């Protein structure tokens, strides 16, 4: 008589790997080099595999989705709604960050600001950002992993195929086949997620264990409080009100992507798993394949919260009280700066420099939080990808209702 093997769901496997990573990481806090030298490389290998497959997966998925929609006006409508949703939730996010940071400002540690130094990256003008969206050759977007350029490339080719019409049927079949191949490759890589989560998170805990209970503990606490409040209230309300999905069902369905994002701190790296989770929640493939890659690049709700909290904290360390006009400027700057910011670990530091400069705060203040940026990054990435998924479900529900009215 055959006995059934106990098979754990991917969510459970990732959660167990996360717990194990924390336990092992804590045990290695006195010798973090063991984790960084011998465990972290396997995490990097896993993340490299994810990043390797993301660009072609997004390229062929969006092309396949555009071709199946067969209406350029419809694609434009979806894109417009998506951008509006992302901008609104990002503005809410930075406002929440500022509100809680100001409320808890009294318990922030006032660290010394002497001998601080931080070299801000060169800022790129708005028009340069617009120009950089469009690729100058076919290969560069893939070699540079420039997700916005990959999206633009796939849209142009998808539109061209729609324009050619029925004579492009063989090309359409080939694109769908190649897309299926990359989806299968993604599923094979995602089976390694528990190992990847362990190897990515364990070195972070081992290296930053003392910082978690150190002087920046309260700042981290406020940031994570904002992350939770934004995710629970803003996303729950939006998916319930506009998509008719219960918040419990939404977060339960998103849990594999949430856990992976927390451990990897990469929106782009989480993209394949995010697409899988939203499609299981009922999103159409052509919708998720368009909205989620776009969100992984331009939707930065968690990063916006980080800007608000860190701006107030850094200002307090320098003995500066932010005025209402300055806080409004932070909201606007953080919201607009999110457009075009790459969804990779550490990108929030560049945005923070832009935000501090916009209100005249010393950029060198970033050095105060730079040491534990990865800990902030884990939470803000989790919020970012959850926001992408919430938008996907909302826009998907809107499109379904629109189609039903036409029938």
N, C-alpha and C positions, 0 to 999 in steps of 0.2 A: 504494500500500500504506500503510495507516494504522499509525502507531506509537503504542504505548501510553505514556500520560503516567505519569511516576513520581509515585505518590501516597504520601506519608508518613502513617503512623498519627498519631492525635491525640497519643499519648504522645510520639512522636518530635518532633512539631511543638512541643509544650509544652517539652520538654527543650531543644531548640535555642533557643527563645525565652528560656528561663531563662539559658542560657550566654551568649547575646548580651546580655541585660540586665546580667549581671555585668560583661562586658567593657566595654560602653558606660558603665555606672555607674562603674567604676574610672577610666575615662578622663575622667570629669566630676567627680571628687572635688574638684578645685580650683575648679570653677564649678558647684556643685550646683544653683544657682538655675535653670540651663538645664533640668535634669531635672525639678525641682519645679514650674516655671512652664509648661513646654511639653510635657512627656511625661506627668507625673502626671495631668493632667486627663482624658486619654483612658482611663487606667486607672480613674479614678473613674466615668467614663461606663459602662464595661463592668461594673464592680461594681454600679452603680446598676441596670443592666438585669437582672443576676442577682437582686438583692434585690427588684426589682419583681415578678419572676415567681415567686419562692420562696413567698410567702404563699398566693396562689391555687393554686399547684401542690400545696403540702402539704395545703391545705384539701380540694381535690377528690380528691387521691390517697388520703388517709386515709379519706374518706367512701366512695370506691370500694372500698378494701380492706376496710373494716368491713362493707359491704353484701355483698361476695363471701364473707366468712367466715361470715356469717349466724348467728353464735353469740356472744352477749355474754360468756358464761362463758369461751369460748376466747380472746377478746380480753383479758379480765382475766388469764388464765393467762399469755399472752404478755407483757403489761405487767409482771406480777410478776417473771417470769424476767429480763426486760430490766433492771429496776431493780436486782435482786440482782446481776446481772453487772456493771453499771456501778459500783455501790458497791464491789464486791470489787476490780475492776481499779484504781479510783481510790485505794483504800487501799494496794494494791501499789505504785502509782506514787509516791505521796508518801513511802512507806517507802524506795523505791529512791533517790529524790532526797536524802533525809536521810542514807542510808548512804554514798553517793558523795561528798556534800558534806562530811561529817565525815572521810571518808578523805583527801580532797584539801584539807582546810582549811588545811594548812600552806603551800600554794602560793598561796592567795588573797592578793591585794594588800590591805593594811590601809589603806584610804583615810581621809583626815581626815573627821571628822564634825562639825566646827565650821561654824557658819553654814548648817546644813541646815534646810530647811523643806519640809513637804509637808502639804497639807490633805486629810485622809481624807474620803471621801464618807460621808454619813450611813448608818449600818448599818440594815438592815431586819430586824425581828424575825422569828422563825420563823413565827408566826401570820400576820404581814402577808404573808409569802411565800406562804403557803397561800391567803389571800384573793385575792392578786393573780393566782393561776392562773386564776381564773374571771372571764370578761369581764362588764362591766356593760352593754355594748350591742354590737350586731352589727358595727359598723364599726370600733370602736376597735382590736381586735387587728390589723386589716390596716393601719390608718393608723399605728399605733405599731410595727408589725413585731414584735409580741409573739408569739413562736412557740409558747409554752406555751398561751396563750389561743386561738390558731388551732387547735392540736391538740384542746383541750377542746371548742371550738365544733364542729369536724368530727365528733368522737366523739358528741356529743349528737345532732346531726342524723342521723348514721349509725344510731345506736340507734333513733331515732324512726322512720326509714324501715323498719328491720327489724320494728319493732312494728306498723306499718301493714300490712305483708304484701304480697300480690300486687297489691292495688289501686294500689300505688306504682310499678308496673313502668315507666310512662312517665317518672316522675321518675328512676328508676334509669338508664334508657337515656340521659336527658338529662345526668345527672351523669357517666356514662362517656364520653359524647361530649365534654363540656366538658373533662374530664380529658385526653382524647386531644389536644385542641386546645392545652392548656397544655404538654403533653409535647412536642408538635411545636415550639411556641415556644421551649421550653427547648433543644431540639436545635439550633435556628437560632442561638441566642445562644452556645451552647457551641462552635460552629464558629469563633467569634471568640476563643476561649481563648488561643491563642498570642500574639495582639496584646495581649490583656488582661494576660497574665503579664508580657510585656516592659514594658508601661507602668506596671505596679504595682511591679515589682521594681527596675527601673533607678533610680528616684529614691531608693529606700531604700539601695541600695549607694552612690550618689553622696553621699548625706547622711551615712551612717554609716561610710564606708570607713576613716576614721582610728580610729574607736572599736573596730573589729574587731581592729586590731593594737595597741590602746592598753591601758590599765590593767585593763580588764574582760575581756580576752581569756581568761584562765584560768577565770573564772566562766562565761562563755559556753561554753567547752570542756567544763566539767563538766556543765552543763545539757544540752548536745547529746549528750554521752556517755550520760547517763541516758535521754534520749529514745530513742536507738538501742537501748540495752539493754532498755528496757521494750517497745519495739515488736518487736524481734527475738525476745526470749524469751517474754514474757507472751502476746503475740498469736499467735506461731508455735505455742506449746504449746496454746493454747485452740482455734485453728482446726484443728489437726491432731488433737487428742484428742477434741474434741466435734463437729467438723464433717467430719472425714475429708478435709480439704483440705491439700495440701502447702503449706508456707509459701512456697516459691518461686512456686507458681501464684497464691497469694493476693496476694503483694506485686507480682507482675508485672501481675495484673489490676487492682490498685488504683493503679498508677503514675500514670495521668492525674490522678486525684483528689489523690494525694499531692503531685505537682508543683504543681498549682494551689493547694492549701492552703498550701504553703510560700511561694508568691509573694504570695498575697492576704491571708494571716493572718486569714481569716474562715471559721469553721465553717459558718455559715448560707449564705455565698456559695458554698461548695464543695458544698452539699447536692445540687443537681441532678446534678452530675457523680458524686458519691458513689453516688447512687441508680442511675445508669446502670452504674457499674462493678460494684456488687454484683449487679445483675440479670444482667449478663453472666457473673458467676461462678456463677450458678445460684440466686440468692435469688428467692423468689416476690415478685411486685410488691406483693401485699397485706401481706407481712411487711416489706419494705424501706420501703414508704411509711409504715409506722407506727413502726418502730424508729429509722430514721435521723433524722427530724425531732425525735423525742424526744431522741436522743443529741446532736444539734447544740445542744440547749438545756441538757441536764443532765449530759452526760458530759464530764468535764474531766480526763482522765488527764495530758495534757501540762501543763495548768495546775497540777495538783497537784504534779508534779515541780518546776515552777518555784517553787512556794511553799516546798518543802523546801530547795532549793538556795539561794534568796535569803534565806530565814530564817537559815540557818547563816552565810551571807556577811555579812549585815547585823549579826548578833550579834557576829561576829568583829571587824568594824569598830568596834563599840562596846566591845570588850574583854569580851564576855559569852560564857561557855561554857554551852550549852544542856544542861539535865539530861534524864535519861530521861523523867520525867513530862512535861516541857515538849515533848519530841519526840513523845510519845504524843498530847498535846493537839493538836499541829500536824497529826498524821495524822487525828485525828477531825474537827478544825475544817475542814481543807482538803477532806476527803471530803464532809462535810455541806454546806459552803459551795458546792460545785459544783452542788447542786440549785438550779435557777432562775437560774443565772448565764448571761447572754445570750452566745451564740456570735458575738461581734463583736470586732474589733480593740480591744485595750486593756482588756477586761473583767478580765483577770488582775490588774491593779493594784488593783481594788476588793477582790478576794478576798485579795490579799496583805496589804492593810491589816487585814482581819478576822483573818487568821492571826497577824500580828504583835501585834495587840491581845490576842489570846487567851492569849499567853504573856508579856505584859508588855514586849515589845520596843518601842523608840521607832518610831512610825509614820513620823517624818521620815526614817528610814533608806531609805525607798522612793525618795527623791530621788537616792540613789547609783546606782540601777539604772534610773531613769525615762528617762534619755537614750537608752538602748539597748533600751528595752522592746520596740520593734518587732522587733528581732533575736531576742529570746527568744520573742516571739509567733509568729514564723514557724515555729519548731520545735515549739512546744507545740500550735499549731493542727493541724499535720501529724499529731502523735500523737493528738490528739482525734478527728479524722475517721477515722483508721485504726482506732482503738478502736471507733468506731461501726460500721464495716464488719465488724470481727471479731465483734462482738456479733450483728449481723444474720445472718452466716453460721452462727453457733453456734445461735441460736434457730431459724433456718430449718431446719437439720438436725434439731433436736429435734422440731419440728412434723411434718416429713416422716416421721420414725421413728414418731411417735405415730399418724399416719394409717395407716401400713403395718401397725401392730399391730391396728388396728381392722378391717382388711380380712380 
